[in-house]
Amino acid sequence: MRNSHLRFLIVDDFGTARRIIGKLLREIGFTEADEAVDGQAALDMLLNARYDCVIADVDMPRLNGFGLAEAMRRHPALLAIPVLLVTRDPSKEEVVRASQVRANGYVAHPLTRALLEDRVRSILGLPAWTAPHRPGFTAFAPAARR
């Protein structure tokens, strides 16, 4: 399923992380993604363009992911945009903080395609991905012969 009509904003001060997330999104079928180097740059971009989802690192200079989510929830034009927070060092405190700033999801590195797809589809309310049906193909091994 192609989701090229959905536009993402990837926010991370680490360029390699932004590129990895962008590549995973393209593999899933989300082809429209822009990048920001920190929460302040992201906030500026969000106020000047339409985005359907923000994926933001929690640990960035100027404005971190928590601050970005909090600022988005205070701004009427940005209030409804889903935010997925990403961390390298998950902790109970960060999970609580993500909930307090009303992030839609929270995930830890390393990100896999399956994990990112599950979280993104969940927060966007999209159906779960299902493998296309191919004649003669079964997702399970054949039953053992008795």
N, C-alpha and C positions, 0 to 999 in steps of 0.2 A: 504494500500500500504506500503510495507516494503522498507526502504531506507537505508539498512544496508551498502551499498557501500559508503555512504557519511560519512565523518569523521569530527567531531566538536571538537573545543577547547573552553572550558568554562573557563573564566578568572574572578575570583572574590577573594578578600581577605577574604571573609566570607564563611566558609565551608558549612554552611547550605544553602546558596544561590546557591552554586555550585551543591550541591546534589539535590535541588529542580529543577533546570534547567535540570540537567541530567535525572531526573525521568520524567519530562515533555517530553523531547526529546525521551526517550524510549517509552513513551505512544503513541507518534505520529508515531513512527516507525523508528526513527533514533537511531540505536543501538551502534554506534561507537562514543565515546566521551572521551576525556582526559580533565584533569583539571590543571590549573595553578593558583598560589596564587597571582600573580601580573603581570603587563604588561611586566616587564623585563624577568621573568621566561617564560612567553608566547612567547616572541620574540625569546628566545633561543630555545624553543620547535619548533616553526614555521620554524626555520632555519635548523632543524635536522629531520623533518618528514613532511609528506604531510597532509594538512588539507583542507577541502572544505569550512569551515565556522568558523568564530570566534564570540563568544558571550561574550562580555566583559563589566564588570561594569565600570562606569566612575570614581568612587572614590576609588582609591587604592594607597598604598604606592609604592615607587620606581618609577614606571611608570604607570600612570593612563590609563584609556581606551582611552581618547583622544590622549595621547602620543603614545600609542600602534598603534592606527589607523594611526596616522601621520607617524610613523616609517615604518609601513607596506606599505604605499603609496610611500615612498621614496626608497623602496627596490624592485628591478626588479622581484625577485623570489616570492615576497609576494604581489605585486601590485594588482593582480586579485582576491585575496581571499576576499570574502564578510565579512564585519564586522557589527554586530548588537550590538549597545551600549545600556546598561541597566542602569537606574538610579533610585535612591530612592527619589530624590527631583527634579522633572522636573521643568525647568524654560526656559524662552524664550532664555536666554543667552546660556544655554546648547544645545538647539536645533540648534541655530546658530553655535555654536562651533562644533557640530557633523557634520553639513554641511561643515564647513570649513576644517575639517580633512578628508572629503570625506567618512564618514561612510555610509554604505548602508541602515542603518535603525537605529531607536532610539525608545526605548520603556521604560515605567515606571513600577516599581513594584506597586502593586502585579501582577506578571505574572500569567496568566491562560493558560491552554492548548490551548484553541482556539486562544488567542491572540498571543502566541508564534508560534503556527503552521501557522497562517496567515502571520506573519512577516517573518518567515524562508522560507516558500514556496515562498513568494513574492520576497525576495532578491536572492533566488536560481533559480528563474524562473521556479518553479515547478507548475503544475496545482493545482488549489484549491482542497481540499479534498471534496469528495462527498460520502455520505452514500451508502453502498452497497445495491443494490436492493434486496428486499425480497418480494416474492409473498404475496399479502394481506396486505402489510405494506405501509402506506402512511405517509408522513412527516407532513401532515396537518390534522387538525380535519375535520371530515365530515361536509359538508354544512348543515346548519340548515334546518329542514323540513318546508315547507311553509304551 
